[in-house]
Amino acid sequence: MSIKPIDLQTLFVKMGEVSKEQSLAKEQSALQQSLAARSQVTKELAEDRRVTETPADNETQAVKDDDSEEAKEGGKRKKDENESPPGDSSDLEVVTDPDVGRHIDLSG
């Protein structure tokens, strides 16, 4: 089947429409990807603005239980603390170097 000049005239007229369809087909995947990314960003922004409810904290109950056990043993601990206070630093000697932080050794 050969192409006649009349057929070429109709093909050239339709060439603009075909090129538009081809370019849209190529850009469709990129467009869908950008729309998906935009919806993901809006979803994340909405989640950032929303205040979430905190779950029930079971650790606070454990702490309260530990406090009640300490109250029973509180007398024993107070006696131990009086024997050796942690703030007693009278027998510690602190030595400081006056040149620390003033000289830089560049020799490597």
N, CA, C and O atoms as a DFTB+ gen file, in Angstrom:
432 C
 N C O
     1  1       0.847      -1.179       0.000
     2  2       0.000       0.000       0.000
     3  2       0.887       1.234       0.000
     4  3       1.747       1.401       0.865
     5  1       0.673       2.059      -0.944
     6  2       1.477       3.255      -1.090
     7  2       0.756       4.459      -0.477
     8  3      -0.465       4.468      -0.319
     9  1       1.556       5.471      -0.139
    10  2       0.990       6.699       0.419
    11  2       0.874       7.712      -0.710
    12  3       1.835       8.009      -1.420
    13  1      -0.313       8.217      -0.841
    14  2      -0.579       9.188      -1.903
    15  2      -0.494      10.596      -1.317
    16  3      -0.581      10.756      -0.100
    17  1      -0.328      11.615      -2.153
    18  2      -0.228      12.988      -1.651
    19  2      -1.430      13.418      -0.810
    20  3      -1.255      14.210       0.115
    21  1      -2.585      12.955      -1.075
    22  2      -3.773      13.313      -0.285
    23  2      -3.631      12.756       1.122
    24  3      -3.981      13.422       2.096
    25  1      -3.121      11.544       1.229
    26  2      -2.900      10.938       2.548
    27  2      -1.854      11.726       3.334
    28  3      -1.985      11.895       4.546
    29  1      -0.836      12.199       2.659
    30  2       0.198      12.982       3.336
    31  2      -0.360      14.280       3.893
    32  3       0.040      14.717       4.972
    33  1      -1.282      14.899       3.167
    34  2      -1.874      16.148       3.643
    35  2      -2.606      15.930       4.960
    36  3      -2.478      16.744       5.875
    37  1      -3.360      14.859       5.073
    38  2      -4.082      14.591       6.328
    39  2      -3.117      14.193       7.442
    40  3      -3.339      14.532       8.605
    41  1      -2.053      13.482       7.097
    42  2      -1.062      13.103       8.106
    43  2      -0.329      14.326       8.659
    44  3      -0.088      14.403       9.864
    45  1       0.024      15.270       7.810
    46  2       0.714      16.470       8.284
    47  2      -0.189      17.316       9.172
    48  3       0.297      17.948      10.109
    49  1      -1.476      17.342       8.905
    50  2      -2.409      18.104       9.736
    51  2      -2.506      17.477      11.124
    52  3      -2.576      18.183      12.130
    53  1      -2.509      16.158      11.169
    54  2      -2.642      15.444      12.446
    55  2      -1.320      15.360      13.209
    56  3      -1.315      14.938      14.365
    57  1      -0.217      15.743      12.605
    58  2       1.102      15.616      13.229
    59  2       1.201      16.409      14.541
    60  3       1.835      15.935      15.483
    61  1       0.603      17.584      14.627
    62  2       0.633      18.392      15.851
    63  2      -0.079      17.703      16.999
    64  3       0.390      17.743      18.137
    65  1      -1.222      17.065      16.706
    66  2      -1.960      16.357      17.749
    67  2      -1.188      15.135      18.233
    68  3      -1.172      14.848      19.430
    69  1      -0.563      14.431      17.336
    70  2       0.208      13.243      17.699
    71  2       1.389      13.623      18.576
    72  3       1.687      12.929      19.549
    73  1       2.059      14.707      18.246
    74  2       3.212      15.121      19.054
    75  2       2.784      15.521      20.459
    76  3       3.498      15.249      21.424
    77  1       1.630      16.161      20.583
    78  2       1.131      16.518      21.921
    79  2       0.818      15.268      22.731
    80  3       1.146      15.199      23.916
    81  1       0.193      14.287      22.109
    82  2      -0.134      13.046      22.806
    83  2       1.124      12.308      23.232
    84  3       1.176      11.763      24.335
    85  1       2.118      12.282      22.394
    86  2       3.371      11.603      22.718
    87  2       4.097      12.289      23.878
    88  3       4.624      11.616      24.763
    89  1       4.126      13.602      23.877
    90  2       4.805      14.324      24.965
    91  2       4.053      14.152      26.286
    92  3       4.678      14.034      27.340
    93  1       2.720      14.135      26.240
    94  2       1.946      13.910      27.461
    95  2       2.165      12.500      28.000
    96  3       2.225      12.297      29.213
    97  1       2.283      11.528      27.101
    98  2       2.537      10.152      27.537
    99  2       3.896      10.044      28.221
   100  3       4.037       9.312      29.201
   101  1       4.897      10.764      27.715
   102  2       6.225      10.738      28.327
   103  2       6.230      11.445      29.681
   104  3       6.900      10.996      30.611
   105  1       5.502      12.525      29.796
   106  2       5.496      13.317      31.035
   107  2       4.539      12.775      32.085
   108  3       4.561      13.231      33.229
   109  1       3.706      11.818      31.723
   110  2       2.688      11.323      32.642
   111  2       3.308      10.673      33.879
   112  3       2.830      10.911      34.989
   113  1       4.343       9.870      33.726
   114  2       4.948       9.211      34.881
   115  2       5.588      10.230      35.817
   116  3       5.474      10.107      37.037
   117  1       6.258      11.232      35.260
   118  2       6.868      12.271      36.098
   119  2       5.791      13.081      36.812
   120  3       5.971      13.472      37.965
   121  1       4.683      13.332      36.138
   122  2       3.586      14.075      36.746
   123  2       2.955      13.284      37.881
   124  3       2.651      13.844      38.934
   125  1       2.756      11.995      37.678
   126  2       2.184      11.164      38.733
   127  2       3.109      11.091      39.938
   128  3       2.648      11.104      41.079
   129  1       4.390      11.016      39.695
   130  2       5.362      10.962      40.788
   131  2       5.364      12.273      41.580
   132  3       5.427      12.256      42.810
   133  1       5.296      13.386      40.890
   134  2       5.285      14.673      41.605
   135  2       3.989      14.848      42.386
   136  3       4.010      15.414      43.479
   137  1       2.860      14.377      41.854
   138  2       1.606      14.461      42.597
   139  2       1.637      13.573      43.833
   140  3       1.133      13.966      44.885
   141  1       2.217      12.390      43.724
   142  2       2.338      11.504      44.880
   143  2       3.240      12.127      45.942
   144  3       2.948      12.036      47.134
   145  1       4.330      12.758      45.515
   146  2       5.233      13.406      46.467
   147  2       4.546      14.578      47.156
   148  3       4.721      14.783      48.357
   149  1       3.765      15.344      46.402
   150  2       3.057      16.482      46.980
   151  2       2.024      16.014      48.010
   152  3       1.890      16.625      49.070
   153  1       1.292      14.932      47.705
   154  2       0.304      14.427      48.659
   155  2       0.990      13.887      49.909
   156  3       0.460      14.029      51.011
   157  1       2.159      13.270      49.753
   158  2       2.909      12.774      50.907
   159  2       3.371      13.926      51.791
   160  3       3.317      13.826      53.016
   161  1       3.819      15.006      51.186
   162  2       4.273      16.169      51.958
   163  2       3.106      16.792      52.719
   164  3       3.245      17.146      53.890
   165  1       1.959      16.926      52.061
   166  2       0.802      17.505      52.753
   167  2       0.342      16.600      53.882
   168  3      -0.099      17.086      54.923
   169  1       0.438      15.290      53.690
   170  2       0.056      14.355      54.752
   171  2       0.992      14.489      55.953
   172  3       0.543      14.484      57.099
   173  1       2.300      14.608      55.684
   174  2       3.271      14.755      56.764
   175  2       3.083      16.075      57.500
   176  3       3.215      16.116      58.723
   177  1       2.780      17.151      56.788
   178  2       2.535      18.432      57.437
   179  2       1.287      18.367      58.317
   180  3       1.262      18.940      59.406
   181  1       0.260      17.673      57.849
   182  2      -0.953      17.527      58.648
   183  2      -0.669      16.726      59.907
   184  3      -1.200      17.039      60.972
   185  1       0.165      15.690      59.800
   186  2       0.514      14.902      60.976
   187  2       1.355      15.716      61.953
   188  3       1.236      15.530      63.164
   189  1       2.196      16.607      61.455
   190  2       2.998      17.451      62.332
   191  2       2.126      18.428      63.115
   192  3       2.410      18.720      64.277
   193  1       1.076      18.931      62.490
   194  2       0.203      19.894      63.160
   195  2      -0.729      19.224      64.164
   196  3      -1.157      19.850      65.133
   197  1      -1.039      17.966      63.934
   198  2      -1.987      17.265      64.795
   199  2      -1.324      16.886      66.117
   200  3      -0.164      16.475      66.151
   201  1      -2.073      17.028      67.187
   202  2      -1.589      16.670      68.511
   203  2      -1.961      15.215      68.752
   204  3      -3.131      14.841      68.674
   205  1      -0.965      14.410      69.041
   206  2      -1.234      12.997      69.267
   207  2      -1.443      12.739      70.750
   208  3      -0.850      13.392      71.608
   209  1      -2.286      11.789      71.020
   210  2      -2.577      11.441      72.411
   211  2      -1.466      10.545      72.929
   212  3      -1.045       9.611      72.246
   213  1      -1.001      10.822      74.113
   214  2       0.065      10.015      74.688
   215  2      -0.518       8.700      75.193
   216  3      -1.620       8.676      75.741
   217  1       0.206       7.629      75.014
   218  2      -0.293       6.341      75.501
   219  2      -0.210       6.284      77.016
   220  3       0.522       7.049      77.644
   221  1      -0.967       5.372      77.586
   222  2      -0.946       5.213      79.045
   223  2       0.463       4.824      79.467
   224  3       1.069       3.919      78.893
   225  1       0.967       5.503      80.457
   226  2       2.340       5.301      80.889
   227  2       2.363       4.306      82.045
   228  3       1.929       4.621      83.152
   229  1       2.862       3.127      81.786
   230  2       2.947       2.101      82.827
   231  2       4.182       2.285      83.695
   232  3       4.253       1.740      84.797
   233  1       5.141       3.038      83.215
   234  2       6.368       3.253      83.985
   235  2       6.109       4.081      85.236
   236  3       6.781       3.897      86.251
   237  1       5.142       4.990      85.175
   238  2       4.860       5.793      86.363
   239  2       4.313       4.921      87.484
   240  3       4.584       5.173      88.658
   241  1       3.553       3.908      87.130
   242  2       3.056       2.991      88.143
   243  2       4.211       2.231      88.782
   244  3       4.205       1.995      89.991
   245  1       5.193       1.849      87.989
   246  2       6.356       1.141      88.520
   247  2       7.144       2.038      89.461
   248  3       7.650       1.572      90.482
   249  1       7.254       3.314      89.129
   250  2       7.973       4.252      89.985
   251  2       7.240       4.426      91.300
   252  3       7.863       4.478      92.360
   253  1       5.932       4.515      91.240
   254  2       5.162       4.644      92.475
   255  2       5.325       3.414      93.340
   256  3       5.399       3.525      94.564
   257  1       5.384       2.240      92.727
   258  2       5.585       1.016      93.494
   259  2       6.967       1.012      94.132
   260  3       7.119       0.577      95.273
   261  1       7.978       1.491      93.409
   262  2       9.330       1.548      93.951
   263  2       9.398       2.518      95.128
   264  3      10.123       2.261      96.089
   265  1       8.668       3.610      95.075
   266  2       8.661       4.566      96.167
   267  2       8.109       3.935      97.435
   268  3       8.607       4.197      98.530
   269  1       7.098       3.116      97.297
   270  2       6.525       2.492      98.488
   271  2       7.504       1.502      99.105
   272  3       7.537       1.356     100.326
   273  1       8.311       0.813      98.280
   274  2       9.324      -0.097      98.810
   275  2      10.436       0.683      99.501
   276  3      10.974       0.226     100.509
   277  1      10.787       1.852      98.972
   278  2      11.827       2.665      99.589
   279  2      11.378       3.198     100.940
   280  3      12.195       3.369     101.846
   281  1      10.094       3.458     101.078
   282  2       9.594       3.959     102.354
   283  2       9.783       2.919     103.448
   284  3      10.049       3.258     104.601
   285  1       9.642       1.648     103.079
   286  2       9.840       0.584     104.060
   287  2      11.304       0.466     104.457
   288  3      11.617       0.207     105.619
   289  1      12.203       0.656     103.490
   290  2      13.630       0.517     103.741
   291  2      14.307       1.865     103.963
   292  3      15.535       1.935     103.994
   293  1      13.549       2.909     104.114
   294  2      14.096       4.255     104.205
   295  2      15.008       4.441     105.400
   296  3      16.008       5.151     105.300
   297  1      14.692       3.826     106.521
   298  2      15.520       3.957     107.712
   299  2      16.911       3.418     107.497
   300  3      17.882       4.014     107.963
   301  1      17.031       2.309     106.806
   302  2      18.335       1.702     106.559
   303  2      19.189       2.584     105.652
   304  3      20.389       2.733     105.882
   305  1      18.593       3.154     104.650
   306  2      19.347       3.975     103.702
   307  2      19.827       5.273     104.340
   308  3      20.929       5.739     104.051
   309  1      19.024       5.843     105.183
   310  2      19.427       7.102     105.823
   311  2      20.646       6.889     106.709
   312  3      21.515       7.759     106.780
   313  1      20.724       5.763     107.375
   314  2      21.875       5.484     108.220
   315  2      23.137       5.342     107.377
   316  3      24.197       5.834     107.763
   317  1      23.033       4.673     106.228
   318  2      24.192       4.490     105.358
   319  2      24.666       5.823     104.793
   320  3      25.869       6.044     104.661
   321  1      23.746       6.701     104.464
   322  2      24.113       8.001     103.905
   323  2      24.816       8.875     104.927
   324  3      25.703       9.649     104.567
   325  1      24.441       8.768     106.196
   326  2      25.084       9.572     107.239
   327  2      26.508       9.123     107.494
   328  3      27.335       9.940     107.899
   329  1      26.825       7.872     107.276
   330  2      28.171       7.374     107.526
   331  2      29.185       7.908     106.512
   332  3      30.302       8.264     106.884
   333  1      28.800       7.965     105.223
   334  2      29.735       8.447     104.200
   335  2      29.023       9.415     103.269
   336  3      28.486       8.998     102.243
   337  1      29.007      10.694     103.604
   338  2      28.345      11.663     102.730
   339  2      29.127      11.836     101.433
   340  3      30.357      11.894     101.458
   341  1      28.433      11.918     100.302
   342  2      29.131      12.024      99.016
   343  2      29.773      13.391      98.783
   344  3      30.659      13.492      97.935
   345  1      29.382      14.419      99.476
   346  2      29.934      15.751      99.272
   347  2      31.198      16.010     100.060
   348  3      31.726      17.122     100.014
   349  1      31.700      15.030     100.777
   350  2      32.887      15.213     101.606
   351  2      34.137      15.110     100.742
   352  3      34.559      14.008     100.391
   353  1      34.727      16.241     100.400
   354  2      35.915      16.248      99.547
   355  2      37.093      16.914     100.250
   356  3      37.956      17.497      99.594
   357  1      37.138      16.834     101.568
   358  2      38.205      17.508     102.308
   359  2      39.551      16.807     102.124
   360  3      40.589      17.467     102.179
   361  1      39.565      15.477     101.904
   362  2      40.820      14.771     101.753
   363  2      41.243      14.624     100.283
   364  3      42.245      13.965     100.007
   365  1      40.504      15.223      99.330
   366  2      40.891      15.203      97.921
   367  2      41.683      16.457      97.581
   368  3      41.308      17.560      97.979
   369  1      42.783      16.291      96.844
   370  2      43.602      17.422      96.441
   371  2      43.459      17.631      94.937
   372  3      43.705      16.712      94.155
   373  1      43.065      18.822      94.535
   374  2      42.875      19.135      93.126
   375  2      44.091      19.916      92.643
   376  3      44.441      20.955      93.203
   377  1      44.732      19.396      91.588
   378  2      45.918      20.029      91.039
   379  2      45.547      20.591      89.666
   380  3      44.995      19.888      88.819
   381  1      45.857      21.861      89.467
   382  2      45.574      22.483      88.174
   383  2      46.859      23.023      87.578
   384  3      47.738      23.493      88.299
   385  1      46.965      22.953      86.266
   386  2      48.131      23.449      85.552
   387  2      47.798      24.839      85.018
   388  3      46.811      24.983      84.297
   389  1      48.587      25.874      85.345
   390  2      48.254      27.222      84.888
   391  2      48.439      27.406      83.378
   392  3      47.896      28.354      82.811
   393  1      49.195      26.519      82.714
   394  2      49.442      26.665      81.285
   395  2      48.451      25.887      80.421
   396  3      48.541      25.937      79.195
   397  1      47.534      25.192      81.017
   398  2      46.578      24.398      80.238
   399  2      45.671      25.339      79.458
   400  3      45.076      26.256      80.024
   401  1      45.571      25.103      78.161
   402  2      44.703      25.898      77.308
   403  2      45.326      27.182      76.796
   404  3      44.646      27.946      76.111
   405  1      46.587      27.454      77.097
   406  2      47.210      28.700      76.665
   407  2      48.229      28.495      75.558
   408  3      48.450      29.398      74.751
   409  1      48.851      27.329      75.504
   410  2      49.896      27.067      74.526
   411  2      49.412      26.001      73.544
   412  3      48.746      25.039      73.927
   413  1      49.762      26.191      72.268
   414  2      49.388      25.244      71.227
   415  2      50.671      24.647      70.667
   416  3      51.577      25.375      70.260
   417  1      50.744      23.322      70.649
   418  2      51.915      22.626      70.131
   419  2      51.727      22.392      68.644
   420  3      50.903      21.567      68.248
   421  1      52.474      23.102      67.816
   422  2      52.347      22.990      66.367
   423  2      53.347      22.007      65.765
   424  3      53.281      21.717      64.571
   425  1      54.262      21.496      66.565
   426  2      55.303      20.625      66.013
   427  2      54.729      19.258      65.656
   428  3      55.333      18.551      64.850
   429  1      53.613      18.861      66.208
   430  2      52.905      17.681      65.775
   431  2      53.288      16.468      66.482
   432  3      52.753      15.395      66.202
